[in-house]
Amino acid sequence: MLEEAIKGIREYISDRFMSPLGASMTASWCAWNYKFLLVLLSSDTAIRKIQLIKLIYQDGLYAWGHLALGPVATAMIYIFLYPFPSNWVYSYSLRRRMEALDLRRAVENQTVLTHEESQALRKKFTEIELHNTAETLRLTNSIDSLREQLRLAIEEKNALAEELGSARAHLAVQPDNDITRIGQPEHKEGAKYPGGLSKIQWELVDSAGRYNGSIPLGVLSSQLGIGPQAAWFAANELAALGYVDPRVTSTKDGRETRYVMLTQDGLKLFMSTLE
């Protein structure tokens, strides 16, 4: 509670003394009564200080003039009369500063570039133009490359759709009794390819049989002339019939590699065409 009261009193006094009137009165009173301050701040005893202060203000007119009238008059002059010459001087200084700034801007605007500066500026513009041209060509090539990739992807998608449609149509019209038993590959009556397989299925079995070991899906797709997805679909159909064994392996970097190899029944079917 006491600390808050002291803080409030301190703030009140500070606000009073920081006002124009309070600050000017304080400075004026200190100037008029400098003798009093010298005696008060001296190292003499208290009794001697009191005696010296009485000697200073022993004349009543002197005391009233230095303690009240003089400080008040000086404060009023500072508050009411001092701003006029101060503002005039500040306005004069500001006008001179603005004139100097305008003169500097006029000189800078009239300055002509030297031959070296114009050459450097022209070289910089040329470099910027070349950079923009190279960037435009790079972006154009990227767009053309992406368009070619899109075209190849669309063609592969259409080929895959055709292969899927052909395989589904073949499975839909194939009678149940036409499927050769697993382990007993025979040439069916009227069947164009061994085991009643479609063209893609038989070419897949033939390619896998002629390859030494498991054939990678990319190599198989290239030999069949179809996309990897269509080749993998045909391999899964043959896996359902028991002729091939499609496998997927993963490398250390997380990539998957697909292989296709013949089963024992698939190898028998392939060997039966060689006899």
C-alpha positions in Angstrom: 0.0 0.0 0.0 2.8 2.5 1.0 4.7 1.7 -2.2 1.6 2.3 -4.4 1.1 5.7 -2.6 4.7 6.7 -3.1 4.5 5.7 -6.8 1.3 7.7 -7.2 2.8 10.8 -5.6 6.0 10.4 -7.8 3.9 10.2 -11.0 1.8 13.2 -10.0 4.9 15.3 -9.3 6.6 14.1 -12.5 3.5 15.1 -14.6 3.5 18.5 -13.0 7.2 19.2 -13.6 7.1 17.8 -17.1 4.4 20.3 -18.2 5.7 23.4 -20.0 4.8 25.7 -17.1 6.3 23.4 -14.4 9.5 22.8 -16.3 10.0 26.5 -17.2 9.2 27.7 -13.6 11.7 25.2 -12.1 14.5 26.2 -14.5 13.7 29.9 -14.0 13.6 29.6 -10.2 16.9 27.7 -10.1 18.5 30.4 -12.3 17.3 33.3 -10.1 18.2 31.5 -6.8 21.6 29.9 -7.7 23.1 31.4 -4.5 20.5 29.5 -2.4 21.3 26.3 -4.2 25.1 26.8 -3.7 24.6 27.3 0.0 22.2 24.4 0.3 24.5 21.9 -1.5 27.7 23.1 0.3 29.4 21.0 3.0 28.8 23.6 5.8 26.9 22.8 8.9 23.1 23.3 9.0 23.4 26.3 11.3 25.8 28.1 9.0 23.7 27.3 6.0 20.6 28.9 7.7 22.7 32.0 8.6 23.9 32.3 5.0 20.4 32.0 3.6 19.2 34.7 5.9 21.9 37.0 4.7 21.0 36.3 1.1 17.3 37.1 1.5 17.6 39.8 4.2 16.2 42.4 1.9 12.5 41.9 1.4 12.3 43.4 -2.1 15.3 41.2 -3.1 13.6 38.2 -1.6 10.3 38.8 -3.4 12.0 39.5 -6.7 14.2 36.4 -6.7 11.8 33.9 -5.0 8.5 34.8 -6.9 8.4 37.7 -9.3 11.6 37.1 -11.3 11.0 33.3 -11.9 7.4 33.9 -12.9 8.3 36.7 -15.3 11.1 34.6 -16.9 8.8 31.6 -17.2 6.1 33.7 -18.9 8.6 35.1 -21.4 9.9 31.6 -22.2 6.4 30.2 -22.7 4.7 33.0 -24.6 7.5 35.0 -26.4 10.2 32.4 -27.1 8.1 30.3 -29.6 8.0 33.2 -32.0 11.7 33.5 -32.8 12.1 29.7 -32.4 9.4 29.0 -35.0 10.8 31.6 -37.4 14.3 30.1 -37.2 13.0 26.5 -37.6 10.9 27.6 -40.6 13.9 29.3 -42.2 16.1 26.3 -41.7 13.5 23.9 -43.1 13.1 26.1 -46.2 16.8 26.1 -46.9 17.0 22.4 -46.5 14.2 21.8 -49.0 15.8 24.2 -51.5 19.1 22.2 -51.2 17.2 18.9 -51.7 15.4 20.3 -54.8 18.7 21.5 -56.2 20.3 18.1 -55.7 17.5 16.3 -57.4 17.7 18.8 -60.4 21.4 18.1 -60.8 20.9 14.4 -60.6 18.2 14.4 -63.2 20.4 16.4 -65.6 23.4 14.1 -65.2 24.1 12.2 -68.6 25.4 8.7 -68.6 29.0 8.2 -69.6 29.9 5.9 -72.5 31.1 3.2 -70.2 27.9 3.4 -68.1 25.7 3.2 -71.3 27.7 0.2 -72.5 27.3 -1.6 -69.2 23.6 -0.9 -69.2 23.2 -2.2 -72.8 25.2 -5.3 -71.9 23.0 -5.9 -68.9 19.8 -5.6 -71.0 21.3 -8.0 -73.6 22.1 -10.6 -70.9 18.6 -10.3 -69.5 17.1 -10.8 -73.0 19.3 -13.9 -73.7 18.4 -15.4 -70.3 14.7 -14.9 -71.0 15.0 -16.4 -74.5 16.9 -19.5 -73.1 14.3 -19.9 -70.4 11.5 -19.7 -73.0 13.2 -22.4 -75.1 13.7 -24.6 -72.1 10.0 -24.3 -71.1 8.9 -25.0 -74.7 11.0 -28.2 -74.9 9.6 -29.3 -71.6 6.1 -28.8 -72.8 6.8 -30.7 -76.0 8.4 -33.6 -74.0 5.4 -33.7 -71.7 3.0 -33.7 -74.7 4.9 -36.7 -76.3 4.8 -38.6 -73.0 1.1 -37.9 -72.8 0.6 -39.2 -76.4 2.6 -42.4 -75.6 0.6 -42.9 -72.4 -2.7 -42.5 -74.3 -1.6 -45.0 -77.0 -0.5 -47.5 -74.3 -3.8 -47.1 -72.6 -5.7 -47.7 -75.8 -3.6 -50.8 -76.6 -4.2 -52.1 -73.0 -8.0 -51.5 -73.4 -8.0 -53.4 -76.7 -6.0 -56.4 -75.2 -8.3 -56.5 -72.1 -11.4 -56.4 -74.4 -10.0 -59.2 -76.6 -9.1 -61.3 -73.5 -12.5 -60.9 -71.9 -14.3 -61.6 -75.2 -12.2 -64.8 -75.6 -13.0 -66.0 -72.1 -16.7 -65.2 -72.4 -17.2 -67.3 -75.6 -14.9 -70.2 -74.6 -16.9 -73.3 -73.6 -16.0 -75.0 -70.3 -15.3 -78.3 -72.0 -12.7 -76.7 -74.3 -10.3 -76.0 -71.4 -7.6 -78.6 -71.4 -6.9 -80.2 -68.1 -3.9 -79.0 -66.2 -1.0 -81.4 -66.7 -2.5 -82.8 -70.0 -1.9 -80.2 -72.7 -3.6 -81.2 -75.9 -4.5 -79.5 -79.2 -8.2 -78.9 -79.1 -10.3 -79.3 -82.2 -10.6 -76.0 -84.0 -8.2 -74.3 -81.5 -5.8 -72.0 -83.3 -3.2 -72.1 -80.4 -2.1 -74.9 -78.1 -4.2 -75.4 -75.0 -7.0 -73.3 -76.3 -5.1 -70.1 -75.4 -5.5 -66.8 -77.1 -2.7 -65.3 -79.3 -1.3 -63.1 -76.5 -1.5 -65.9 -74.0 0.4 -68.4 -76.2 3.0 -65.8 -77.3 3.6 -65.1 -73.6 4.1 -68.9 -72.9 6.3 -69.2 -75.9 8.5 -66.2 -74.9 8.8 -67.4 -71.3 9.7 -70.9 -72.5 12.4 -69.7 -74.9 13.9 -67.3 -72.2 16.6 -68.7 -69.9 15.0 -68.5 -66.5 12.5 -66.0 -65.2 11.8 -63.3 -67.8 11.5 -59.7 -66.7 8.1 -58.1 -67.4 9.8 -55.3 -69.4 11.5 -57.8 -71.7 8.3 -59.8 -72.0 6.3 -56.7 -72.9 8.8 -55.7 -75.5 8.8 -59.1 -77.2 4.9 -59.2 -77.2 4.7 -55.7 -78.5 2.2 -54.6 -75.8 2.3 -52.5 -72.7 3.6 -53.8 -69.3 0.1 -53.7 -67.8 -1.4 -55.8 -70.6 1.4 -58.3 -70.3 0.9 -58.6 -66.6 -2.8 -59.0 -67.0 -2.2 -61.9 -69.5 0.3 -63.5 -67.1 -2.3 -63.4 -64.3 -4.8 -65.1 -66.6 -2.3 -67.8 -67.4 -1.5 -68.1 -63.6 -5.2 -68.9 -63.0 -4.8 -71.7 -65.6 -1.7 -72.9 -63.9 0.7 -72.3 -66.7 2.9 -69.4 -65.4 4.0 -68.1 -62.1 4.2 -64.2 -61.9 6.4 -62.9 -59.2 7.2 -59.5 -57.7 10.5 -58.7 -56.0 11.5 -55.5 -54.2 14.9 -53.9 -54.2 16.6 -52.0 -51.4 15.5 -48.7 -52.7 11.8 -49.7 -52.6 11.4 -50.4 -56.3 9.4 -53.4 -57.5 10.6 -55.7 -60.3 8.1 -58.1 -61.9 9.1 -61.5 -63.4 7.2 -64.3 -65.2 8.3 -67.9 -65.3 6.6 -71.1 -66.5 5.2 -73.7 -64.1 5.7 -77.4 -64.7 2.4 -77.5 -66.6 3.3 -74.5 -68.7 6.7 -76.0 -69.5 4.9 -79.2 -70.6 2.6 -77.2 -72.8 5.6 -75.4 -74.4 7.5 -78.7 -74.9 4.5 -80.3 -76.5 4.8 -77.9 -79.4 8.5 -78.8 -79.9 7.9 -82.5 -80.4 
